[in-house]
């Protein structure tokens, strides 16, 4: 199921000015429509189709000269098709004399290759940043990048927003006593992210040590922290094959965890992921709709939350030249 969770700071955008133009590629039209509904506008007319050989054709069907254009296109499966489609759409708007082009990318594909971990590897997160810039993007609005350093790969403006408010609000709605909860990072790389969640739900932190001996395969080995008799809330930015999350859930249960919940921003769900989640000792897996999924294909223990209000509010603030980071209270948390 897809739920829209209320969040006090996401007040309804009213009467957006005439020169904001919203367009969408084909990767997640449902989310794009939800964002348009939130903003009280419509998705602009555009032809996007394939030639017989697979090449992508794009034509904008209305004038955008002098307008702020926002293009919604997560880089989900098929990632190569969706990436190329986004680049061609951006090029079409650049040639149509748009005043500014903002690529709204709820899920930024190719982000996991953000550094060289061994010799002769590509850094695709940087490559995609260069492609977007070269195509004519003026600004990027992305949600929950795999690592914060990806912002530094761009020479254009990047607004990095987080699904944290949506996920935290849902966890709080479950009315689990704070004394019974522990926030769990499924690996050492996600400690900073999980620490932010733990702070917002006012609970202690635990870490799972995992080893990755093979490509796309991780083994959870032991837990750092006390989870016995606790309701464990695991936080991650994405779930791909679900191997890490499911193995971590099993490990937590063997360590005496009472229940295991999982929160993740991006539901990639490749290969055996759905079957693994269905059979794992996970009470609920809470994800967002940054990547589209038919609810009939998801197991009963997976809940999808809508991030349309969050993205819509960010788009409205960018257009009105207002602060985006204040959505998350970063100004209040900053210390000099």
NUTORPA-838466 format. One line per 10 residues: number of its first residue (from 1); for each residue z, x, y of N, C-alpha, C. Coordinates in nm, 3 decimals. Example, Ala and Ser with C-alpha at 12.3 -4.5 7.8 and 13.67 -1.06 7.14 Angstrom:
<nodes>
1) 0.780:1.319:-0.569:0.780:1.230:-0.450:0.780:1.320:-0.330; 0.708:1.285:-0.225:0.714:1.367:-0.106:0.787:1.290:0.003;
</nodes>
This chain:
<nodes>
1) 0.000:0.083:-0.118:0.000:0.000:0.000:0.000:0.087:0.124; -0.053:0.034:0.236:-0.054:0.106:0.363:0.038:0.031:0.459; 0.137:0.100:0.511:0.233:0.039:0.601:0.223:0.101:0.739; 0.243:0.018:0.841:0.252:0.069:0.978:0.398:0.071:1.018; 0.451:0.190:1.044:0.592:0.204:1.077:0.609:0.212:1.227; 0.698:0.130:1.281:0.721:0.131:1.425:0.794:0.259:1.465; 0.762:0.311:1.581:0.826:0.431:1.633:0.843:0.411:1.782; 0.965:0.411:1.833:0.994:0.369:1.970:0.908:0.435:2.077; 0.873:0.564:2.060:0.798:0.633:2.164:0.650:0.598:2.163; 0.603:0.531:2.057:0.461:0.499:2.048:0.436:0.361:2.108;
11) 0.454:0.350:2.238:0.431:0.223:2.304:0.283:0.193:2.307; 0.251:0.066:2.297:0.112:0.023:2.291:0.034:0.070:2.414; -0.081:0.135:2.389:-0.167:0.174:2.500:-0.236:0.049:2.554; -0.234:0.030:2.687:-0.287:-0.092:2.747:-0.403:-0.058:2.838; -0.512:-0.134:2.823:-0.629:-0.125:2.911:-0.673:0.019:2.939; -0.718:0.090:2.836:-0.769:0.225:2.860:-0.887:0.222:2.957; -0.899:0.325:3.038:-1.005:0.326:3.139:-1.142:0.327:3.074; -1.243:0.286:3.150:-1.375:0.260:3.094:-1.442:0.383:3.036; -1.403:0.502:3.083:-1.478:0.620:3.042:-1.420:0.690:2.918; -1.323:0.629:2.849:-1.280:0.683:2.720:-1.369:0.622:2.613;
21) -1.428:0.707:2.532:-1.521:0.661:2.429:-1.474:0.712:2.294; -1.458:0.619:2.200:-1.410:0.650:2.066:-1.525:0.637:1.967; -1.546:0.741:1.887:-1.650:0.738:1.784:-1.591:0.791:1.654; -1.657:0.762:1.544:-1.603:0.804:1.413:-1.715:0.843:1.319; -1.688:0.948:1.240:-1.776:0.983:1.130:-1.746:0.893:1.011; -1.799:0.931:0.895:-1.789:0.844:0.778:-1.673:0.878:0.686; -1.590:0.977:0.720:-1.487:1.022:0.625:-1.367:0.929:0.615; -1.330:0.861:0.725:-1.216:0.770:0.721:-1.233:0.658:0.823; -1.331:0.569:0.801:-1.359:0.463:0.899:-1.243:0.366:0.919; -1.163:0.343:0.814:-1.051:0.249:0.826:-0.946:0.300:0.925;
31) -0.911:0.428:0.916:-0.815:0.485:1.010:-0.872:0.482:1.152; -1.001:0.512:1.166:-1.064:0.509:1.298:-1.055:0.370:1.359; -1.077:0.266:1.279:-1.069:0.130:1.329:-0.926:0.095:1.370; -0.827:0.142:1.292:-0.688:0.117:1.327:-0.651:0.183:1.460; -0.704:0.304:1.484:-0.680:0.372:1.611:-0.744:0.294:1.726; -0.867:0.246:1.704:-0.936:0.168:1.806:-0.859:0.040:1.838; -0.807:-0.025:1.734:-0.729:-0.148:1.755:-0.604:-0.118:1.836; -0.539:-0.006:1.805:-0.418:0.031:1.878:-0.449:0.054:2.026; -0.563:0.119:2.053:-0.600:0.150:2.191:-0.662:0.031:2.263; -0.689:-0.077:2.190:-0.752:-0.194:2.251:-0.896:-0.171:2.288;
41) -0.965:-0.090:2.207:-1.106:-0.060:2.234:-1.186:-0.076:2.105; -1.309:-0.033:2.105:-1.394:-0.043:1.987:-1.452:0.094:1.952; -1.499:0.106:1.828:-1.569:0.227:1.786:-1.710:0.222:1.841; -1.752:0.325:1.910:-1.884:0.328:1.971:-1.996:0.327:1.869; -2.111:0.272:1.905:-2.224:0.265:1.812:-2.291:0.400:1.791; -2.314:0.431:1.666:-2.375:0.560:1.631:-2.440:0.547:1.494; -2.555:0.606:1.478:-2.624:0.607:1.349:-2.594:0.740:1.281; -2.535:0.734:1.162:-2.512:0.854:1.081:-2.565:0.823:0.942; -2.666:0.895:0.899:-2.725:0.871:0.766:-2.780:1.000:0.710; -2.822:0.996:0.585:-2.875:1.114:0.517:-3.024:1.099:0.491;
51) -3.095:1.209:0.509:-3.233:1.215:0.463:-3.234:1.222:0.310; -3.350:1.208:0.252:-3.363:1.209:0.105:-3.311:1.338:0.043; -3.322:1.448:0.116:-3.277:1.577:0.061:-3.130:1.606:0.090; -3.061:1.511:0.156:-2.918:1.529:0.184:-2.885:1.570:0.325; -2.985:1.611:0.404:-2.959:1.648:0.542:-2.903:1.528:0.619; -2.816:1.556:0.717:-2.749:1.450:0.792:-2.820:1.426:0.925; -2.842:1.300:0.955:-2.905:1.258:1.081:-2.803:1.181:1.165; -2.796:1.215:1.293:-2.703:1.148:1.385:-2.777:1.108:1.512; -2.753:0.984:1.556:-2.802:0.939:1.687:-2.695:0.853:1.753; -2.659:0.889:1.876:-2.563:0.810:1.954:-2.640:0.695:2.018;
61) -2.588:0.573:2.006:-2.662:0.454:2.046:-2.620:0.398:2.181; -2.542:0.473:2.258:-2.509:0.430:2.395:-2.492:0.553:2.482; -2.502:0.533:2.611:-2.487:0.645:2.704:-2.342:0.692:2.709; -2.323:0.823:2.703:-2.188:0.882:2.715:-2.186:0.986:2.827; -2.287:0.984:2.910:-2.295:1.082:3.019:-2.172:1.070:3.109; -2.101:1.182:3.123:-1.983:1.185:3.209:-1.858:1.124:3.150; -1.860:1.093:3.020:-1.745:1.028:2.956:-1.662:1.126:2.872; -1.533:1.092:2.854:-1.447:1.163:2.759:-1.474:1.103:2.621; -1.519:1.185:2.529:-1.555:1.138:2.395:-1.454:1.191:2.294; -1.405:1.102:2.208:-1.313:1.137:2.100:-1.380:1.102:1.967;
71) -1.395:1.202:1.881:-1.462:1.184:1.752:-1.360:1.197:1.641; -1.342:1.091:1.563:-1.241:1.090:1.456:-1.308:1.124:1.324; -1.264:1.233:1.263:-1.325:1.277:1.138:-1.234:1.375:1.063; -1.150:1.327:0.970:-1.075:1.421:0.886:-1.168:1.496:0.792; -1.135:1.621:0.766:-1.221:1.705:0.681:-1.173:1.699:0.536; -1.178:1.579:0.480:-1.133:1.556:0.343:-1.253:1.556:0.248; -1.227:1.533:0.120:-1.331:1.535:0.018:-1.435:1.425:0.043; -1.566:1.459:0.042:-1.627:1.591:0.022:-1.621:1.673:0.150; -1.542:1.778:0.147:-1.508:1.851:0.269:-1.631:1.915:0.334; -1.722:1.970:0.255:-1.839:2.036:0.314:-1.929:1.935:0.384;
81) -1.949:1.819:0.322:-2.029:1.712:0.382:-1.965:1.663:0.512; -1.834:1.640:0.508:-1.766:1.587:0.626:-1.759:1.688:0.740; -1.744:1.816:0.705:-1.743:1.920:0.807:-1.879:1.929:0.876; -1.985:1.934:0.796:-2.120:1.944:0.854:-2.152:1.821:0.938; -2.109:1.705:0.890:-2.132:1.581:0.965:-2.062:1.587:1.101; -1.940:1.636:1.103:-1.866:1.647:1.229:-1.938:1.741:1.326; -1.985:1.854:1.276:-2.054:1.951:1.361:-2.181:1.891:1.423; -2.255:1.815:1.343:-2.379:1.755:1.393:-2.348:1.645:1.494; -2.242:1.567:1.469:-2.201:1.464:1.565:-2.163:1.528:1.699; -2.086:1.636:1.692:-2.045:1.706:1.815:-2.168:1.754:1.891;
91) -2.264:1.811:1.819:-2.387:1.860:1.883:-2.462:1.746:1.952; -2.466:1.629:1.886:-2.534:1.513:1.945:-2.470:1.473:2.077; -2.336:1.474:2.083:-2.267:1.435:2.206:-2.281:1.541:2.314; -2.285:1.666:2.275:-2.306:1.773:2.374:-2.442:1.756:2.441; -2.543:1.723:2.359:-2.678:1.705:2.413:-2.694:1.572:2.485; -2.596:1.481:2.467:-2.597:1.354:2.540:-2.519:1.363:2.671; -2.478:1.484:2.708:-2.411:1.511:2.837:-2.275:1.446:2.850; -2.198:1.442:2.740:-2.060:1.394:2.749:-1.980:1.490:2.839; -1.888:1.434:2.913:-1.805:1.516:3.002:-1.715:1.609:2.921; -1.650:1.555:2.818:-1.566:1.638:2.729:-1.573:1.580:2.588;
101) -1.560:1.668:2.491:-1.566:1.628:2.350:-1.438:1.674:2.281; -1.362:1.577:2.231:-1.240:1.608:2.157:-1.261:1.571:2.011; -1.246:1.668:1.923:-1.255:1.643:1.779:-1.117:1.604:1.729; -1.101:1.479:1.685:-0.975:1.430:1.631:-0.980:1.450:1.480; -0.904:1.548:1.431:-0.911:1.587:1.290:-0.774:1.565:1.226; -0.748:1.444:1.175:-0.617:1.417:1.115:-0.585:1.512:1.000; -0.686:1.549:0.922:-0.666:1.649:0.817:-0.766:1.761:0.837; -0.716:1.882:0.860:-0.800:1.998:0.888:-0.827:2.072:0.758; -0.947:2.052:0.703:-0.984:2.116:0.577:-1.003:2.265:0.591; -0.999:2.334:0.480:-1.013:2.481:0.473:-0.896:2.555:0.536;
111) -0.785:2.484:0.563:-0.672:2.546:0.634:-0.591:2.640:0.546; -0.597:2.623:0.413:-0.512:2.705:0.327:-0.554:2.851:0.323; -0.681:2.877:0.355:-0.727:3.016:0.362:-0.714:3.063:0.506; -0.589:3.090:0.545:-0.561:3.126:0.684:-0.529:3.274:0.701; -0.535:3.350:0.593:-0.510:3.494:0.599:-0.562:3.557:0.470; -0.573:3.688:0.469:-0.614:3.757:0.348:-0.490:3.791:0.265; -0.483:3.740:0.143:-0.372:3.773:0.054:-0.410:3.884:-0.043; -0.540:3.911:-0.054:-0.589:4.025:-0.133:-0.724:4.066:-0.074; -0.780:4.173:-0.126:-0.903:4.227:-0.069:-1.024:4.136:-0.083; -1.114:4.145:0.017:-1.245:4.080:0.013:-1.238:3.928:0.007;
121) -1.140:3.870:0.077:-1.128:3.725:0.087:-1.175:3.677:0.225; -1.225:3.554:0.229:-1.263:3.493:0.356:-1.141:3.428:0.422; -1.145:3.413:0.553:-1.043:3.340:0.627:-1.112:3.215:0.683; -1.117:3.112:0.602:-1.197:2.994:0.635:-1.138:2.912:0.749; -1.006:2.915:0.767:-0.945:2.840:0.877:-0.999:2.889:1.011; -1.019:3.019:1.023:-1.077:3.078:1.144:-1.226:3.045:1.153; -1.296:3.050:1.041:-1.439:3.020:1.039:-1.466:2.877:1.088; -1.387:2.780:1.040:-1.405:2.641:1.083:-1.376:2.628:1.232; -1.275:2.699:1.281:-1.244:2.696:1.425:-1.363:2.746:1.505; -1.426:2.854:1.459:-1.543:2.908:1.529:-1.660:2.811:1.525;
131) -1.680:2.745:1.411:-1.790:2.649:1.398:-1.772:2.531:1.494; -1.650:2.480:1.502:-1.622:2.368:1.592:-1.646:2.407:1.737; -1.604:2.527:1.774:-1.622:2.574:1.911:-1.769:2.593:1.943; -1.842:2.656:1.852:-1.985:2.682:1.873:-2.064:2.551:1.883; -2.024:2.450:1.807:-2.094:2.321:1.809:-2.081:2.253:1.944; -1.975:2.283:2.020:-1.960:2.224:2.153:-1.830:2.150:2.175; -1.733:2.168:2.085:-1.604:2.100:2.101:-1.528:2.159:2.220; -1.472:2.073:2.303:-1.390:2.118:2.415:-1.242:2.122:2.380; -1.203:2.036:2.285:-1.062:2.024:2.250:-1.050:1.972:2.107; -0.942:2.012:2.039:-0.915:1.964:1.904:-0.778:1.898:1.901;
141) -0.773:1.779:1.839:-0.646:1.711:1.812:-0.629:1.709:1.661; -0.531:1.785:1.611:-0.509:1.797:1.467:-0.367:1.756:1.432; -0.349:1.712:1.309:-0.216:1.668:1.264:-0.169:1.752:1.146; -0.049:1.806:1.158:0.015:1.882:1.051:-0.078:1.985:0.988; -0.113:2.085:1.069:-0.190:2.198:1.018:-0.110:2.270:0.911; -0.179:2.331:0.817:-0.112:2.398:0.706:-0.017:2.506:0.757; -0.059:2.578:0.859:0.029:2.673:0.927:0.003:2.666:1.077; 0.107:2.685:1.155:0.094:2.677:1.299:0.002:2.782:1.358; -0.012:2.896:1.287:-0.093:3.005:1.342:-0.240:2.967:1.357; -0.285:2.861:1.290:-0.425:2.820:1.299:-0.461:2.783:1.442;
151) -0.364:2.736:1.521:-0.390:2.706:1.662:-0.444:2.828:1.735; -0.396:2.945:1.696:-0.438:3.069:1.760:-0.577:3.115:1.722; -0.637:3.050:1.622:-0.773:3.084:1.583:-0.876:3.026:1.680; -0.833:2.932:1.764:-0.924:2.866:1.857:-0.919:2.932:1.995; -1.034:2.934:2.063:-1.039:2.975:2.202:-1.055:2.853:2.293; -1.032:2.735:2.238:-1.032:2.610:2.314:-0.895:2.545:2.298; -0.871:2.436:2.370:-0.742:2.369:2.364:-0.720:2.303:2.228; -0.599:2.315:2.177:-0.561:2.250:2.052:-0.430:2.176:2.073; -0.432:2.046:2.042:-0.309:1.966:2.042:-0.269:1.945:1.896; -0.154:1.999:1.860:-0.107:1.992:1.721:0.007:1.890:1.715;
161) -0.018:1.777:1.649:0.084:1.673:1.639:0.135:1.665:1.495; 0.244:1.590:1.475:0.312:1.589:1.347:0.341:1.446:1.302; 0.330:1.424:1.172:0.363:1.293:1.115:0.513:1.277:1.094; 0.590:1.376:1.136:0.735:1.375:1.116:0.802:1.244:1.158; 0.773:1.190:1.278:0.842:1.066:1.320:0.816:0.950:1.224; 0.693:0.938:1.176:0.657:0.829:1.086:0.730:0.842:0.953; 0.731:0.963:0.897:0.795:0.988:0.768:0.946:0.975:0.777; 1.004:1.032:0.882:1.149:1.026:0.898:1.196:0.882:0.917; 1.123:0.805:0.996:1.161:0.665:1.017:1.161:0.588:0.885; 1.065:0.618:0.800:1.060:0.547:0.671:1.178:0.587:0.583;
171) 1.209:0.716:0.580:1.324:0.763:0.501:1.452:0.697:0.552; 1.467:0.688:0.683:1.587:0.625:0.740:1.594:0.477:0.704; 1.476:0.412:0.691:1.473:0.269:0.657:1.522:0.242:0.516; 1.528:0.347:0.432:1.577:0.331:0.294:1.730:0.320:0.289; 1.794:0.353:0.402:1.941:0.341:0.415:2.016:0.422:0.309; 1.968:0.542:0.283:2.039:0.633:0.193:2.146:0.704:0.275; 2.272:0.703:0.233:2.378:0.772:0.309:2.344:0.920:0.330; 2.363:0.968:0.451:2.329:1.107:0.484:2.405:1.206:0.396; 2.526:1.172:0.358:2.607:1.261:0.274:2.548:1.277:0.134; 2.463:1.181:0.094:2.403:1.186:-0.040:2.269:1.258:-0.042;
181) 2.215:1.289:0.075:2.080:1.345:0.082:2.080:1.496:0.099; 1.972:1.558:0.048:1.945:1.698:0.075:1.794:1.713:0.090; 1.751:1.779:0.197:1.610:1.804:0.220:1.569:1.929:0.141; 1.459:1.919:0.066:1.419:2.028:-0.023:1.280:2.077:0.016; 1.269:2.207:0.036:1.139:2.270:0.057:1.082:2.310:-0.078; 0.960:2.266:-0.113:0.904:2.297:-0.245:0.866:2.443:-0.262; 0.867:2.520:-0.153:0.842:2.664:-0.161:0.898:2.730:-0.035; 0.901:2.861:-0.034:0.958:2.933:0.080:0.872:2.919:0.206; 0.742:2.898:0.188:0.652:2.884:0.301:0.676:2.759:0.383; 0.738:2.658:0.322:0.760:2.532:0.392:0.901:2.516:0.446;
191) 0.979:2.624:0.450:1.119:2.615:0.491:1.133:2.566:0.635; 1.052:2.620:0.726:1.064:2.581:0.866:1.034:2.432:0.883; 0.931:2.385:0.814:0.895:2.243:0.821:1.009:2.156:0.768; 1.065:2.195:0.653:1.171:2.117:0.592:1.299:2.122:0.674; 1.323:2.235:0.740:1.442:2.246:0.825:1.437:2.145:0.939; 1.318:2.122:0.994:1.303:2.022:1.100:1.335:1.882:1.049; 1.287:1.851:0.927:1.317:1.722:0.866:1.467:1.708:0.843; 1.527:1.813:0.789:1.671:1.810:0.759:1.752:1.785:0.886; 1.709:1.845:0.996:1.777:1.827:1.124:1.769:1.682:1.171; 1.651:1.620:1.151:1.631:1.484:1.199:1.702:1.380:1.113;
201) 1.721:1.409:0.983:1.792:1.313:0.900:1.936:1.357:0.873; 1.974:1.469:0.939:2.113:1.516:0.938:2.165:1.538:0.796; 2.097:1.627:0.724:2.140:1.659:0.587:2.118:1.807:0.560; 2.180:1.863:0.454:2.163:2.005:0.422:2.024:2.036:0.367; 1.999:2.165:0.350:1.867:2.214:0.309:1.876:2.289:0.176; 1.777:2.270:0.089:1.765:2.346:-0.034:1.620:2.396:-0.045; 1.602:2.504:-0.121:1.470:2.566:-0.132:1.437:2.589:-0.279; 1.314:2.560:-0.317:1.268:2.589:-0.453:1.184:2.716:-0.451; 1.218:2.807:-0.537:1.142:2.931:-0.550:1.031:2.907:-0.652; 0.908:2.932:-0.611:0.797:2.912:-0.703:0.712:3.038:-0.709;
211) 0.642:3.053:-0.820:0.551:3.165:-0.837:0.412:3.112:-0.867; 0.311:3.176:-0.806:0.173:3.135:-0.826:0.100:3.246:-0.900; 0.094:3.234:-1.034:0.029:3.336:-1.115:-0.122:3.315:-1.125; -0.165:3.189:-1.111:-0.307:3.158:-1.119:-0.349:3.081:-0.995; -0.482:3.083:-0.965:-0.534:3.010:-0.850:-0.507:2.861:-0.866; -0.449:2.800:-0.760:-0.421:2.656:-0.755:-0.323:2.611:-0.864; -0.237:2.703:-0.908:-0.137:2.667:-1.009:-0.007:2.738:-0.977; 0.100:2.661:-0.956:0.229:2.718:-0.920:0.335:2.675:-1.021; 0.434:2.764:-1.040:0.543:2.736:-1.133:0.675:2.742:-1.058; 0.750:2.630:-1.059:0.882:2.627:-0.996:0.982:2.694:-1.088;
221) 1.059:2.791:-1.036:1.147:2.868:-1.123:1.295:2.834:-1.104; 1.348:2.834:-0.981:1.487:2.797:-0.961:1.512:2.742:-0.821; 1.630:2.683:-0.804:1.664:2.614:-0.678:1.771:2.693:-0.603; 1.748:2.711:-0.475:1.847:2.774:-0.387:1.914:2.662:-0.308; 2.040:2.635:-0.337:2.111:2.527:-0.271:2.168:2.428:-0.372; 2.256:2.341:-0.326:2.323:2.245:-0.413:2.250:2.111:-0.412; 2.201:2.070:-0.529:2.131:1.941:-0.540:2.196:1.848:-0.642; 2.300:1.893:-0.706:2.363:1.812:-0.811:2.422:1.683:-0.753; 2.384:1.570:-0.812:2.432:1.440:-0.768:2.375:1.392:-0.636; 2.273:1.461:-0.587:2.216:1.431:-0.455:2.082:1.357:-0.468;
231) 2.047:1.286:-0.360:1.913:1.229:-0.346:1.828:1.334:-0.275; 1.735:1.393:-0.347:1.655:1.502:-0.292:1.529:1.447:-0.224; 1.505:1.490:-0.101:1.386:1.451:-0.026:1.301:1.576:-0.006; 1.191:1.585:-0.081:1.102:1.700:-0.069:0.998:1.675:0.039; 0.973:1.776:0.122:0.875:1.765:0.230:0.769:1.872:0.214; 0.643:1.832:0.232:0.532:1.926:0.228:0.423:1.876:0.322; 0.330:1.964:0.356:0.222:1.920:0.445:0.111:1.851:0.368; 0.090:1.888:0.241:-0.017:1.828:0.164:0.017:1.827:0.015; -0.043:1.733:-0.056:-0.035:1.730:-0.203:-0.177:1.735:-0.254; -0.210:1.842:-0.326:-0.346:1.858:-0.377:-0.352:1.811:-0.523;
241) -0.326:1.900:-0.617:-0.326:1.860:-0.758:-0.190:1.807:-0.802; -0.092:1.814:-0.714:0.045:1.764:-0.737:0.122:1.846:-0.841; 0.069:1.958:-0.882:0.139:2.042:-0.979:0.270:2.095:-0.926; 0.269:2.149:-0.804:0.390:2.205:-0.743:0.497:2.098:-0.727; 0.460:1.984:-0.669:0.556:1.877:-0.641:0.616:1.822:-0.769; 0.534:1.797:-0.869:0.582:1.737:-0.993:0.672:1.832:-1.072; 0.634:1.959:-1.077:0.717:2.058:-1.145:0.850:2.076:-1.070; 0.842:2.072:-0.937:0.964:2.084:-0.857:1.056:1.964:-0.881; 0.998:1.845:-0.892:1.078:1.725:-0.918:1.149:1.734:-1.053; 1.078:1.784:-1.153:1.138:1.801:-1.286:1.252:1.901:-1.281;
251) 1.231:2.011:-1.206:1.335:2.113:-1.194:1.459:2.056:-1.126; 1.438:1.978:-1.020:1.551:1.918:-0.948:1.631:1.825:-1.038; 1.562:1.748:-1.122:1.631:1.658:-1.213:1.713:1.735:-1.317; 1.659:1.849:-1.363:1.736:1.930:-1.459:1.858:1.993:-1.394; 1.854:2.007:-1.261:1.967:2.063:-1.187:2.066:1.956:-1.143; 2.044:1.832:-1.189:2.141:1.726:-1.164:2.111:1.635:-1.048; 1.989:1.643:-0.991:1.955:1.555:-0.879:1.958:1.409:-0.924; 2.013:1.321:-0.839:2.023:1.180:-0.874:1.887:1.111:-0.863; 1.818:1.134:-0.754:1.684:1.079:-0.732:1.601:1.181:-0.656; 1.467:1.171:-0.669:1.376:1.260:-0.598:1.274:1.177:-0.522;
261) 1.267:1.201:-0.391:1.164:1.141:-0.307:1.074:1.253:-0.255; 0.950:1.221:-0.231:0.855:1.320:-0.180:0.789:1.265:-0.054; 0.782:1.348:0.050:0.710:1.313:0.173:0.604:1.418:0.199; 0.482:1.375:0.227:0.374:1.468:0.260:0.278:1.402:0.357; 0.223:1.481:0.446:0.132:1.425:0.547:-0.004:1.392:0.489; -0.056:1.480:0.403:-0.194:1.467:0.358:-0.203:1.447:0.207; -0.255:1.332:0.166:-0.268:1.298:0.024:-0.407:1.338:-0.025; -0.424:1.465:-0.062:-0.554:1.510:-0.111:-0.580:1.454:-0.251; -0.479:1.466:-0.338:-0.480:1.407:-0.472:-0.606:1.444:-0.551; -0.624:1.573:-0.574:-0.738:1.621:-0.652:-0.708:1.616:-0.801;
271) -0.814:1.606:-0.881:-0.802:1.619:-1.026:-0.695:1.531:-1.087; -0.595:1.594:-1.154:-0.492:1.518:-1.227:-0.377:1.469:-1.140; -0.388:1.480:-1.007:-0.274:1.452:-0.918:-0.216:1.313:-0.938; -0.300:1.210:-0.939:-0.249:1.073:-0.948:-0.177:1.048:-1.080; -0.233:1.100:-1.188:-0.169:1.082:-1.318:-0.037:1.158:-1.324; -0.033:1.276:-1.265:0.091:1.354:-1.262:0.200:1.281:-1.182; 0.163:1.228:-1.067:0.261:1.157:-0.984:0.312:1.032:-1.055; 0.223:0.965:-1.126:0.261:0.844:-1.199:0.367:0.872:-1.304; 0.357:0.988:-1.368:0.447:1.022:-1.479:0.564:1.111:-1.438; 0.567:1.155:-1.313:0.672:1.247:-1.268:0.801:1.170:-1.237;
281) 0.916:1.237:-1.245:1.044:1.172:-1.211:1.063:1.162:-1.060; 0.968:1.094:-0.995:0.969:1.078:-0.850:0.987:0.931:-0.816; 1.093:0.901:-0.743:1.123:0.763:-0.706:1.012:0.705:-0.618; 0.978:0.778:-0.510:0.871:0.738:-0.420:0.801:0.863:-0.367; 0.670:0.857:-0.357:0.590:0.960:-0.291:0.533:0.897:-0.165; 0.577:0.944:-0.049:0.543:0.882:0.078:0.443:0.972:0.150; 0.323:0.920:0.173:0.216:0.997:0.237:0.160:0.917:0.354; 0.069:0.978:0.430:0.004:0.906:0.540:-0.141:0.876:0.501; -0.208:0.800:0.587:-0.348:0.766:0.562:-0.443:0.858:0.638; -0.402:0.983:0.659:-0.494:1.081:0.720:-0.615:1.101:0.631;
291) -0.597:1.082:0.500:-0.706:1.086:0.402:-0.714:0.948:0.339; -0.833:0.888:0.331:-0.843:0.750:0.282:-0.825:0.739:0.132; -0.750:0.634:0.090:-0.732:0.602:-0.051:-0.727:0.451:-0.068; -0.796:0.401:-0.170:-0.783:0.259:-0.205:-0.649:0.240:-0.275; -0.572:0.141:-0.228:-0.438:0.121:-0.283:-0.442:0.091:-0.433; -0.554:0.034:-0.482:-0.564:0.004:-0.625:-0.566:0.130:-0.711; -0.607:0.242:-0.650:-0.617:0.367:-0.725:-0.485:0.446:-0.725; -0.391:0.405:-0.642:-0.266:0.478:-0.631:-0.161:0.418:-0.722; -0.077:0.501:-0.784:0.032:0.448:-0.867:0.136:0.375:-0.783; 0.221:0.298:-0.849:0.319:0.215:-0.779:0.422:0.296:-0.701;
301) 0.442:0.422:-0.738:0.543:0.502:-0.668:0.485:0.582:-0.551; 0.362:0.549:-0.509:0.302:0.613:-0.391:0.287:0.511:-0.280; 0.340:0.542:-0.162:0.331:0.454:-0.045:0.260:0.530:0.065; 0.163:0.464:0.127:0.084:0.526:0.234:0.122:0.463:0.368; 0.160:0.547:0.465:0.197:0.500:0.598:0.084:0.526:0.697; 0.063:0.436:0.789:-0.044:0.451:0.887:0.001:0.541:1.003; -0.083:0.638:1.037:-0.056:0.726:1.152:-0.145:0.688:1.270; -0.209:0.571:1.263:-0.296:0.527:1.373:-0.222:0.518:1.507; -0.099:0.462:1.512:-0.029:0.458:1.641:0.000:0.597:1.698; 0.032:0.691:1.610:0.061:0.828:1.653:-0.064:0.893:1.712;
311) -0.176:0.883:1.641:-0.301:0.942:1.688:-0.352:0.869:1.812; -0.337:0.736:1.812:-0.380:0.659:1.928:-0.304:0.696:2.053; -0.173:0.713:2.041:-0.092:0.752:2.155:-0.130:0.892:2.205; -0.158:0.983:2.111:-0.199:1.119:2.149:-0.332:1.117:2.222; -0.427:1.037:2.172:-0.557:1.025:2.239:-0.540:0.970:2.380; -0.458:0.867:2.393:-0.434:0.806:2.524:-0.373:0.907:2.621; -0.280:0.986:2.573:-0.214:1.084:2.660:-0.308:1.198:2.699; -0.392:1.241:2.605:-0.490:1.346:2.639:-0.585:1.295:2.747; -0.633:1.173:2.729:-0.727:1.115:2.825:-0.664:1.100:2.963; -0.536:1.060:2.966:-0.465:1.038:3.094:-0.399:1.164:3.146;
321) -0.424:1.278:3.078:-0.368:1.407:3.118:-0.216:1.404:3.124; -0.157:1.343:3.023:-0.012:1.339:3.009:0.032:1.430:2.894; 0.161:1.455:2.887:0.215:1.544:2.784:0.203:1.482:2.645; 0.152:1.562:2.551:0.147:1.519:2.411:0.273:1.566:2.338; 0.321:1.684:2.370:0.438:1.739:2.301:0.564:1.657:2.326; 0.568:1.583:2.438:0.687:1.502:2.465:0.704:1.389:2.365; 0.596:1.356:2.292:0.605:1.256:2.185:0.710:1.296:2.082; 0.730:1.427:2.067:0.817:1.478:1.961:0.945:1.539:2.016; 0.967:1.523:2.147:1.089:1.571:2.208:1.099:1.722:2.216; 0.983:1.792:2.214:0.987:1.938:2.216:1.046:1.992:2.346;
331) 1.019:1.921:2.459:1.073:1.970:2.586:1.226:1.972:2.582; 1.286:1.871:2.517:1.432:1.862:2.510:1.488:1.973:2.420; 1.409:2.015:2.318:1.460:2.112:2.224:1.442:2.254:2.270; 1.354:2.273:2.371:1.326:2.410:2.418:1.449:2.470:2.484; 1.473:2.595:2.454:1.585:2.668:2.513:1.532:2.797:2.578; 1.575:2.822:2.699:1.530:2.943:2.770:1.632:3.053:2.753;
</nodes>
